[in-house]
Structure formats: structure tokens, C-alpha cells
Amino acid sequence: MNKKITIFCGLLATLFTNCENPVITDDGGMEEPQGNLTVSISQIEQTPFSALTRAEAGAVCSRLNFIVYDEAGSRLKYVNQTSDKANFGIVSFQLSEGDYQLVVLGHSSNGNPKSTDIKKIGFTNAQGFTDTFLYYGKVSVTEDPENLSVSLNRIVSLCRFVITDDFPEDAAKIRFYYTGGSGTLDATTGLGSVSSKQEVTFDLASGQKQFDLYTFLHDSEGTIHLEVTVYDNDDNQLADRMLDVPMQKNYITWVSGPFFTGGGTGSTEINVTINTDWEGDKHYTF
């Protein structure tokens, strides 16, 4: 990942004197159309992106964040893109001669993460936690022009929670609250960098019974403490379960069972049953 790339540092004018207007992107990041560092995505976790069409990109993520940091990890420039933009997956920066760190994130959150610190790129409960992909590399700007093509790899762990029995008629929403993972990542390692209290709530009006919960682990393996609570329309609690779920980076952990008829509320032990998909699936029952 710490691959050095040689990049032309030309005599183009700076942002304030350039005859071309900068492109203001989704969250205020500026892209220089004639920049000396052009970054394009070649693939995301074995999904072809060579054509970089919006349909292909949208099938994997709805947002891309291209971020340039100095050697100390402070953010210098960034561009945020959404999948409805024609240039989704390609960006250009104008940089002075020197050494930099480049981060590219792909995700489908409701907003862009806080990214001022390379070791603390953070998503919030309000933005939501989704399948997330990362490229990290070191860039050395010298005299030769370079178009950089990068590949993004999945860095999350997924707990897929499945309820196998029927909801009570008055069930209106289900809340998942979990600790042990992180909503914030260190882009240099692809691992979680703070201890987060993650939370997501789903409306049950559609009859949904499978729920996906994403986190960044602090290591290749870890355990999340998960509390699952079902409420009615008046926020009265109908059922509650607490589970300790073993997780692994780039694996789906399936947790399934009868939520309302399987032994009542409280803590539940779970046991491994199988391993296949993503890099792998792990199945547990409660």
C-alpha cells in the first residue's frame, strides 16, 4: 500500500490565478480540472470499474471521497463525489512538489465522513454505516506527469442479523446498539481507531427481517456487544436481546434465530455453524 508514485509538478497557476474555475464538489472539496495528480478508480474489491460508468459505480457505492494529506496526516485537499455525477470515479488535484498521502474511500452513507485527520476518518450514527472500501498510498510529486489508477478494498465487518419468527402486530421499529467496533478508521491501517457507540434503527412497516450492521474492527478479529430492542409506535419496549458477536474483518457474521419465541429477553449465547462468502461468512444462531 505504501507505493511511491512519481508525479509531474508543473508551472500551472495556483487555484486563485488559474484561468479555469475550480470544480466545487458535493461537500465543498475543490477539484482542479488541469491538476498534476489525476486519480481514477480501476476496481473496487473485484468489481470491475475500468469503464467507470455511473451504473457500475452505483452498484457498489454512492459516494467517493478523494483526500490528500501531508506527511504528518493533516488534510490538504479533498473532493467528495456522488454517483449521480458524470465524473464519478475520476478526480484531479494540483499539488506542489513534495511528499503526500492519498486516501480514497467508497461508501453509501447519507453524508461524507469527517476527514481532517488521516487516523480519525469518522462516520456518525446519523450518516449511517455501510459497506466501505479504501485505498491508501504515499505519493511523491516530482517532475513527471502521472495518472494514478487505484483499487479499493473492503475494510468493514458485517453483522447480518436475521429474525426467523413473526413480529408482534404492534411492533413498529427495531433498534440495534453496539459497541466493540468503531465508526472511525485509521486510513493508514484500515482499522478502527476509536471506541464507538454505534446505533441504527429500522422501521418495521415493510416487514423486513434481515438487518445489516457494519463496523470497523480494531484488529483483524474482534467482538461486538450487541443490544437489539423492538418498540411499538409509542416507544414502549416489546422485546430485548443482548449478544456478544465475534467478528472478522471482511467477513459477514450471520446471527439468526427466533427473536420473540426463542427464550425471552436477556443475554443469549451463540455458536458457530459455517464459513463461506465475502472473504467469508460465519453463521450463528441465538
N, C-alpha and C positions, 0 to 999 in steps of 0.2 A: 504494500500500500504506500510506502514512503518513496515512491518512484519520483526521480527528479526529471522535470521536463524543461527543455530549453525554449525560451520564448523571445521573440523579437521585441526590443524596446526602441521604437522608432521616435521620430521627431513630430509626432502628431500633437496637435494643441491639446490643452487640458480641457476639462469639462466646461469651464467658463468662457473659453475663447474658441471652442470648436464651432465651425460653421454649421455642423449638423446638430439639431436639438437632441438631447438625451431622451431615451425612452423611459417614461415613468411607469413602473410596473405595479402589480397588484397591491403591494404594501409599501410603496414609496421607494423601493430599490431602483437604482438607475443603471440602465444598460447603455453602453456606448456602441453605436452601430459600427464604428470603424475601430474598435478596440484592438489591442495587440494580443489579447488572450481570448480565443474563441473556444467554448466548451460545448460539446454535444454529447448526448447520451447514446451509446451504442446498444446497450441492453440492460434490462433490469431482471436480475435473478432468473436467467434462462428464458426470459420472454423477449423475442426479437424486437428491437427498436431501430433497426437500420433505416427504415423508411421514415420514422418519426412522424407518422400521421397522427392526427388527433384521436382517431378511433382506437389505434393501438395503444397510445399512451393512456387514454382514459380507461382502458380495460384494467390497468394496473394501479394507477394513482391519479388523483385530480389536481394535485399541487406539486410543484417542484421549487426547491429553494437552492439557489447557487450563491455560495458565500465565500468571500476571500478574507483571510485573516493574516495578520503579520506573524512573525516568528514567535512572538510571545503569546499568541492566541487571541488578540483583540481584533474585533471585526473592522475591516476597512471598507469593503464594498459588498453589496448583495443585490440579487434580483430574485423576486418571487413571481412565479408564473402559475396560471390556472389553465386547465386543459381546454378551455374554450378559445385560447389564443392561438393564432396561426403559427407562431414560432415556438410552440411548446416543445421543450427539449433542447433548444439551442440558445446560447447567450454569448455576449461579447463584453469584455472588460478592457479598459485602458489602464495599464499599470506602469509605474516607474520601475527602473531596473532594481532588482533585489530578489530576496527570497520570501516566499509566501506559503501559506497552507490553504488548500482548496477543499471545500466541503460541498457535496451535492446531496440533497435529501429528496426523496419521493414519498408522498403520503396522501391521505384523503381526509385529513382533519377539516374542521369547519373554519380554521384560520391557520396562520403561519406561526411557527414556534418562536419564542424569544431566542435570539441567536447572537447576542453581543459577546458572549464568552464561549469559545470553542469547546470547553469542557463542561458547559452547562447549557445545552440547547434544550429548551423545555417546552413541552405541550401541557395544557391545562385541562382540567375536567370539563370546562365549558367548551373548549375546542374539540374535545374527544380524542380518543386514542385509536389508531388504525394501523393496518399493515404499513410498515415503514422500511424504506430502503436507503442505503448510504454508500456514497463514495467519499474517501478521504485520501488526499495525496499532497506531497510537497512540490512546489513549483518554483523554479529558478528562472527569473526573467533576465535574458542577456540580449544578444543581437539578432538571433534568427527567429523568423516568424514560425508559429506552430498552431495548428488546430488540434485541440486535445479532445479525443474521444474516450469517454469513461463508461464503466459498467458499475451498476449499483447492486448491492447485495442486501438481502433481508437481514434485519438486526433485531427483530422483535421475537417475543414468545407469545403464543396464543393459547388461552384457556377457552375451550369451546364447551359451554355449559348447556346441557340438554335435559329438559324436563319430560318424562315419559308418561306421566299421568295427567288428568284433566284439571284445569284451573277451576276454582270455585266460581260460581256465577258472578259474584260481586268483586272478583279480582280485577284491578284497574291498571296497576303498574308493578314492575319488579325493579328493585334497586340492588346493584352489585357494588360493594365497597371492599377494596382490597389493598393490603399493604405487603411489603416484602420485595416488591419490584420498584420501578421508577418510571415517571413520566418525563424525566430529563436524562439526556445522554451525553457522554463524553465522545465527541466525534472522532477523536484520535484512536479510540479503542472500540467504539460501537457498543459500549456497555453503559448501564445506568450509572448515574453519578450522584444522585441524591436519594434519600429515602422518601418516597412519595405516598400520599394518601389518595389513591385513585378511586374514582366513583363514576358510575354510569347508570342511568335509569331508562328503562324501556316501557313504552305504552303497550298494554296487552290487548288493545282493542282488535288488533289484526289476528289474534290467536297464535302469535309467534311463540315457539317453544325452544328454539336454538339461539343462543346468545354468545357473541364473540367478545372476549376481554383481552386486550393487548397490554403488554408491559415490556420495559427494557430491564433485563436482569442485571445484577451487579457482577455476575460471573457467567460462565457458560451454563451453569446449572444453579437452581435456587428454588425457594418455596414461597408461594404467596399465601397469606392468610385471607380467606375469602368469606365475607358475610353476605348472604342472599336473603332479601326480605321482600315479601309481597304485601301490597297495600290495596285497600279499596279506594273509591273516589273521595272519601273523606279523610284519607291518610290514616285510617285505622289499620294496624298490623294484622294480617291474616295468617302469615307463616314466616318462619325464620330458620335459616340453617347456617352453620359456620363450618368451614372446611379448610384444612391445610393442604394445598395442592402443589406437588412437586412439578417444577417446570424446567424446560431446557431451551436454550437459545435456538431459534429457527425450527422449533418443533411445535406441533399442535398437541395440546393435552386435552383430551375429551373427558368431560366429567358428566355422567348421565345417571338417571335413576328417577324413581317416583318421589316427587318433592312433597306432595301433600298426604300420601298414603304409605310412605316408607318408613315410619317410625317417629313422626312428630318433629318438634323443633329441637334445636341444640346442635352440639358438635357431632360430626359424622366421620368415621374412618373410611378411607378409600383404598382400593387395591389395584395394582397394575394388571392389565389384561392383554394388550397387543402393541405393536410398534411398526408403522409404515408411513407415508406421505410427507409433504413439505420436504425438509430433510427427514422428518418422521412424524408419526402420530403416536401418542401414548393414550391409552384408554383406561378410564377409571369409572367405577360405579359407586353411588352413595346409597 
